Amino acid sequence: MNIRDLARRYLPILTWGAEYTGKTLTNDLIVAAIVTVMLIPQSLAYALLAGLPVQVGSSPPWHRSSSTRSSAPRGRWRSAPWQWPA
């Protein structure tokens, strides 16, 4: 196996990137906008269902662990929803 085949095996963009067109980019941007519009209200609703402030649902995932613990009422944070006190 030569270096080109090895690179294509571990970096698939080298294979399909040559066929990527402006139409494909347009379609990808449309899909990204639709997914964003759907996920923002969904994440806010999940925060409300969990009994947490809405700000927790609007925070990025890499900030959730610290912001959820600091935003939740004391003693309320558990690792899973079914462990939360009623």
C-alpha positions in Angstrom: 0.0 0.0 0.0 1.5 3.3 -1.0 1.3 6.6 0.8 -1.5 7.9 -1.5 -3.8 4.9 -0.7 -3.0 5.2 2.9 -3.8 8.9 3.0 -7.1 8.3 1.2 -8.0 5.5 3.6 -7.6 7.8 6.7 -8.6 11.1 5.1 -11.8 10.4 3.1 -12.0 14.0 2.1 -9.2 13.4 -0.4 -11.5 11.0 -2.3 -14.8 12.9 -2.3 -13.4 16.4 -2.0 -12.5 16.4 -5.7 -16.1 15.8 -6.6 -17.5 18.5 -4.2 -19.3 21.1 -6.2 -21.0 24.5 -5.6 -24.4 22.8 -5.7 -23.3 20.3 -3.0 -22.1 23.3 -0.9 -25.4 25.0 -1.3 -27.3 21.9 -0.3 -25.1 21.4 2.8 -25.7 25.0 3.9 -29.4 24.6 3.5 -29.4 21.4 5.6 -27.2 23.1 8.3 -29.7 26.0 8.6 -32.6 23.6 8.9 -30.9 21.5 11.6 -30.0 24.6 13.5 -33.5 25.9 13.4 -34.8 22.6 14.7 -32.2 21.9 17.4 -32.3 25.3 19.2 -36.0 25.0 20.4 -35.5 21.3 21.1 -32.5 21.9 23.4 -34.5 24.6 25.2 -37.4 22.3 25.6 -35.2 19.5 27.0 -33.8 21.9 29.6 -37.4 22.9 30.7 -38.5 19.2 30.8 -35.5 18.5 33.0 -36.5 21.3 35.4 -33.4 23.3 34.6 -33.2 27.0 33.6 -33.6 27.6 29.8 -30.1 29.1 29.8 -28.8 25.5 30.3 -30.4 24.4 27.0 -28.9 27.3 25.1 -25.3 26.7 26.3 -22.9 24.9 24.1 -22.3 21.2 25.0 -18.8 21.8 26.2 -20.1 24.2 28.8 -23.1 22.1 30.0 -21.4 20.1 32.7 -20.2 23.2 34.6 -23.2 25.5 33.8 -25.8 22.8 34.6 -24.3 22.1 38.0 -24.0 25.8 38.9 -27.5 26.7 37.5 -29.4 23.8 39.1 -30.8 24.2 42.6 -28.5 22.8 45.3 -28.9 19.0 45.7 -30.9 18.8 42.4 -28.1 17.7 40.1 -27.9 14.0 39.4 -26.3 12.0 36.6 -29.7 10.9 35.1 -33.2 12.4 35.0 -34.8 9.4 36.8 -32.4 10.1 39.8 -33.6 13.6 40.2 -35.8 14.3 43.3 -39.5 14.9 42.5 
